[in-house]
Amino acid sequence: MEVRTSQVTSNGVRIWVEENGRELGHCYIYIIKNDLHEKPYALLEDVFVGEDDRGKGVGTLLVTRAIELARSLNCYKMIATSRFGREEVHKWYQKLGFRLYGYEFRIDFG
């Protein structure tokens, strides 16, 4: 039995909202392709809105744009992660069309 590796690349896109030259918030999507599916999927990461700009629809603009972009890039799904205990954030994701699907398991290196 032999374990082998090969290099796989993915693309990332940074999306941000700005007003009068000031960034209000940002997020990233990573487009990932693997051998199990014909189409790629999108991973939504690091959705962030500055404290002073929360509650103004900035996050919704960011995530809506990320969803549109993932669809236009022919992704078959988008994954978003969120920590336990952030029920308001979870409700917000569900309002935007996401559904609770499973668990994320993680190992931190450092």
C-alpha positions as a LaTeX table, in Angstrom:
\begin{tabular}{lrrr}
\hline
Residue & $x$ (\AA) & $y$ (\AA) & $z$ (\AA) \\
\hline
Met1 & 0.00 & 0.00 & 0.00 \\
Glu2 & 1.36 & 3.43 & $-0.96$ \\
Val3 & 0.13 & 6.94 & $-0.16$ \\
Arg4 & 0.72 & 9.38 & $-3.01$ \\
Thr5 & 0.08 & 13.08 & $-3.54$ \\
Ser6 & $-0.42$ & 15.45 & $-6.44$ \\
Gln7 & $-0.71$ & 19.21 & $-6.49$ \\
Val8 & $-4.22$ & 20.68 & $-6.80$ \\
Thr9 & $-4.85$ & 24.39 & $-7.21$ \\
Ser10 & $-7.83$ & 26.50 & $-6.30$ \\
Asn11 & $-8.77$ & 30.10 & $-6.99$ \\
Gly12 & $-9.79$ & 32.69 & $-4.46$ \\
Val13 & $-11.73$ & 35.92 & $-4.80$ \\
Arg14 & $-11.82$ & 38.77 & $-2.28$ \\
Ile15 & $-15.09$ & 40.70 & $-2.20$ \\
Trp16 & $-15.47$ & 43.98 & $-0.32$ \\
Val17 & $-17.87$ & 46.86 & 0.19 \\
Glu18 & $-16.54$ & 50.37 & 0.39 \\
Glu19 & $-18.05$ & 53.77 & 0.85 \\
Asn20 & $-16.20$ & 57.04 & 0.22 \\
Gly21 & $-12.93$ & 55.10 & $-0.10$ \\
Arg22 & $-13.37$ & 53.32 & 3.24 \\
Glu23 & $-13.79$ & 49.56 & 3.42 \\
Leu24 & $-16.89$ & 48.57 & 5.40 \\
Gly25 & $-16.49$ & 44.81 & 5.17 \\
His26 & $-15.09$ & 41.93 & 3.18 \\
Cys27 & $-15.25$ & 38.19 & 2.56 \\
Tyr28 & $-13.47$ & 35.58 & 0.49 \\
Ile29 & $-14.64$ & 32.71 & $-1.65$ \\
Tyr30 & $-12.40$ & 29.88 & $-2.71$ \\
Ile31 & $-13.34$ & 27.81 & $-5.74$ \\
Ile32 & $-12.36$ & 24.19 & $-5.20$ \\
Lys33 & $-12.47$ & 21.30 & $-7.67$ \\
Asn34 & $-12.05$ & 17.64 & $-6.82$ \\
Asp35 & $-12.46$ & 14.32 & $-8.62$ \\
Leu36 & $-15.77$ & 13.44 & $-6.96$ \\
His37 & $-17.83$ & 16.08 & $-8.79$ \\
Glu38 & $-17.93$ & 17.43 & $-12.28$ \\
Lys39 & $-18.41$ & 20.99 & $-11.04$ \\
Pro40 & $-16.42$ & 22.90 & $-8.40$ \\
Tyr41 & $-17.75$ & 24.13 & $-5.08$ \\
Ala42 & $-17.25$ & 27.43 & $-3.28$ \\
Leu43 & $-16.02$ & 27.92 & 0.27 \\
Leu44 & $-17.11$ & 31.19 & 1.87 \\
Glu45 & $-14.58$ & 32.43 & 4.42 \\
Asp46 & $-13.92$ & 35.33 & 6.76 \\
Val47 & $-17.11$ & 37.34 & 6.34 \\
Phe48 & $-16.24$ & 40.51 & 8.27 \\
Val49 & $-18.03$ & 43.82 & 8.77 \\
Gly50 & $-16.53$ & 46.56 & 10.94 \\
Glu51 & $-18.34$ & 47.12 & 14.23 \\
Asp52 & $-19.54$ & 50.62 & 13.28 \\
Asp53 & $-21.04$ & 49.30 & 10.03 \\
Arg54 & $-22.92$ & 46.25 & 11.32 \\
Gly55 & $-26.68$ & 46.15 & 10.95 \\
Lys56 & $-26.63$ & 48.25 & 7.75 \\
Gly57 & $-26.89$ & 45.40 & 5.22 \\
Val58 & $-23.17$ & 45.27 & 4.41 \\
Gly59 & $-22.83$ & 41.58 & 5.27 \\
Thr60 & $-25.90$ & 40.75 & 3.22 \\
Leu61 & $-24.42$ & 42.61 & 0.23 \\
Leu62 & $-21.17$ & 40.68 & 0.60 \\
Val63 & $-22.71$ & 37.23 & 0.91 \\
Thr64 & $-25.28$ & 37.88 & $-1.82$ \\
Arg65 & $-22.46$ & 38.88 & $-4.18$ \\
Ala66 & $-20.44$ & 35.82 & $-3.15$ \\
Ile67 & $-23.43$ & 33.55 & $-3.93$ \\
Glu68 & $-23.95$ & 35.22 & $-7.32$ \\
Leu69 & $-20.27$ & 34.85 & $-8.15$ \\
Ala70 & $-20.17$ & 31.17 & $-7.13$ \\
Arg71 & $-23.22$ & 30.49 & $-9.32$ \\
Ser72 & $-21.63$ & 32.32 & $-12.25$ \\
Leu73 & $-18.50$ & 30.18 & $-11.81$ \\
Asn74 & $-20.65$ & 27.04 & $-12.17$ \\
Cys75 & $-20.29$ & 25.85 & $-8.57$ \\
Tyr76 & $-22.70$ & 23.15 & $-7.44$ \\
Lys77 & $-22.70$ & 24.31 & $-3.79$ \\
Met78 & $-21.33$ & 26.88 & $-1.38$ \\
Ile79 & $-20.14$ & 26.06 & 2.13 \\
Ala80 & $-20.08$ & 28.63 & 4.93 \\
Thr81 & $-18.79$ & 27.89 & 8.40 \\
Ser82 & $-19.61$ & 29.50 & 11.73 \\
Arg83 & $-18.65$ & 28.77 & 15.30 \\
Phe84 & $-21.06$ & 27.25 & 17.84 \\
Gly85 & $-22.89$ & 29.75 & 20.01 \\
Arg86 & $-23.45$ & 32.36 & 17.31 \\
Glu87 & $-27.17$ & 31.73 & 16.89 \\
Glu88 & $-27.93$ & 35.16 & 15.40 \\
Val89 & $-25.28$ & 34.63 & 12.72 \\
His90 & $-26.67$ & 31.15 & 12.03 \\
Lys91 & $-30.20$ & 32.56 & 11.60 \\
Trp92 & $-28.80$ & 35.20 & 9.26 \\
Tyr93 & $-27.10$ & 32.55 & 7.08 \\
Gln94 & $-30.34$ & 30.60 & 6.95 \\
Lys95 & $-32.24$ & 33.74 & 5.95 \\
Leu96 & $-29.77$ & 34.08 & 3.05 \\
Gly97 & $-30.57$ & 30.54 & 1.85 \\
Phe98 & $-28.01$ & 28.38 & 3.66 \\
Arg99 & $-29.14$ & 25.35 & 5.64 \\
Leu100 & $-27.57$ & 23.65 & 8.60 \\
Tyr101 & $-25.94$ & 20.58 & 7.12 \\
Gly102 & $-23.25$ & 19.06 & 9.31 \\
Tyr103 & $-20.26$ & 19.64 & 11.53 \\
Glu104 & $-16.87$ & 21.11 & 10.83 \\
Phe105 & $-13.90$ & 19.34 & 12.39 \\
Arg106 & $-10.65$ & 21.20 & 12.83 \\
Ile107 & $-7.04$ & 20.89 & 13.91 \\
Asp108 & $-5.09$ & 24.08 & 14.69 \\
Phe109 & $-1.38$ & 24.11 & 13.85 \\
Gly110 & 0.22 & 26.75 & 15.96 \\
\hline
\end{tabular}
